[in-house]
Amino acid sequence: MFFEQIELRGHIIDSLLLPKVLDEILTRGGNFTIREIQVGKQRDDASYARIEVYGHSPEVVDDIVRHVRQQGAEVVEQESVRLVEAPADGVFPPDFYVTTNQKTFVHYRGQWLEVRPVTMDCAIAVDEQRLQAEAVKFAQVQKGRLIAVGHHGIRVAPRERPGERRSVFEFMGSSVSSEKPKSAIVREVAAEMRRARESGGRILVVAGPAIVHTGAGEHFEKLVAQGYVNRLFAGNALAVHDIENALFGTSLGVYLERGSLAEKGHENHMRAINAIRGAGGIAAAVAGGILRRGIFYQCVKHNVDFVLAGSIRDDGPLPEVITDTLAAQKLMRARLEGVTMVLMMCTMLHSIAVGNLLPAHVKTICVDINPAVVTKLSDRGTFQAVGLVTDIEPFLRELTEFLAAGESPAGPV
């Protein structure tokens, strides 16, 4: 996205100059935001408008500016971003700019540089030699690196809204409530997943252990086997209880088919961890015939990339679990490349953590039995997330049925 600011002065309303300029911007492939407007109160009073013009290339913006100038518009001189050196490793200068999850640009040496990656709660570092702007965390900044401060020379491109009519999917985002047409919403989610797969997009699933505890694991396995899961982010618990179920038929020591406690069932998850550690990891356990079913068996079989981030609660943990939180966050951020849709299921903390890494344009669905989970996700900054309050087992069962049936509602999400 590239920007210029223009000003209009005089009788811009009664002469229809303002609507003509706005029409010129749209006709030539651009868009606009009216940053300031002052309307004359009397017939002889002049009016004023300051308009931000933006387009997808500098050529588009230049073409627009050239034509609106002919109608009396004046170009506002753009301020450059203010840069200050980081005073120490891991420390930003005072008044550093804090990023959002929307596309951001900095104006430097006459150019608008796009800040990559799009991540909230970061600072912006500018590389003078390569003319690049990067969103950086505290751990990534070294003493002397140039960091953007203040708000001058920084622009945020708002997320574009689709022009089509409101769909059921959009309706999900209106509020968090259990009183929503669940079947219609699940059908819409299935259709969006199908569109993502067919268009070459990547679907990330963020999942918690309740998927196994509720008996929904078999439905999740179908999603993986059918190619609807390209990435999986989870913690130690999901993998441990999935493997416990695969080896012993239990989750938390309870037989999932009968709902009864197994004798010494409380030991099963520890024995599952030991079996995988003894095999050398999950992939090795699959290759060695130790692990023959389950979610992670399907992930290995279908080459689904998974990232398991650890916590202080973990038993074991499994060999694949990353216990360094910064290392886990770094790997998760790298694995988000190319992700176009995220499905978050029954894990509040992991969902919020991943939500903080997501750009606003990534379609995000959060499914949980607790409405507070969806609310907290939005409150923490992932405003694009839409939520469905329901139990995970019927949701996944119905989702796999719709995907298998190939149903698709009218209109894109």
Sequence and secondary structure as in RCSB ss.txt:
>XXXX:A:sequence
MFFEQIELRGHIIDSLLLPKVLDEILTRGGNFTIREIQVGKQRDDASYARIEVYGHSPEVVDDIVRHVRQQGAEV
VEQESVRLVEAPADGVFPPDFYVTTNQKTFVHYRGQWLEVRPVTMDCAIAVDEQRLQAEAVKFAQVQKGRLIAVG
HHGIRVAPRERPGERRSVFEFMGSSVSSEKPKSAIVREVAAEMRRARESGGRILVVAGPAIVHTGAGEHFEKLVA
QGYVNRLFAGNALAVHDIENALFGTSLGVYLERGSLAEKGHENHMRAINAIRGAGGIAAAVAGGILRRGIFYQCV
KHNVDFVLAGSIRDDGPLPEVITDTLAAQKLMRARLEGVTMVLMMCTMLHSIAVGNLLPAHVKTICVDINPAVVT
KLSDRGTFQAVGLVTDIEPFLRELTEFLAAGESPAGPV
>XXXX:A:secstr
 EEEEEEEEESTTTTSHHHHHHHHHHHTT EEEEEEEE  SSTT  EEEEEEEEESSHHHHHHHHHHHHTTT EE
E     EEEE SBTTB  TTB    SS EEEEETTEEEEEES  SS EEEEETTTTEEEEE GGG  TT EEEES
STTEEE      SS   HHHHHTT   S S HHHHHHHHHHHHHHHHHTT EEEEEE THHHHTT HHHHHHHHH
TT  SEEEEEHHHHHHHHHHHHHSEETTEETTT  B TTGGGHHHHHHHHHHHHTSHHHHHHTTS  SSHHHHHH
HTT EEEEE  TT SS  TT B  HHHHHHHHHHHTTTEEEEEEES HHHHHHHHTTS TTSEEEEEES HHHHH
HHHHTT TT EEEES HHHHHHHHHHHHHHT   SS  
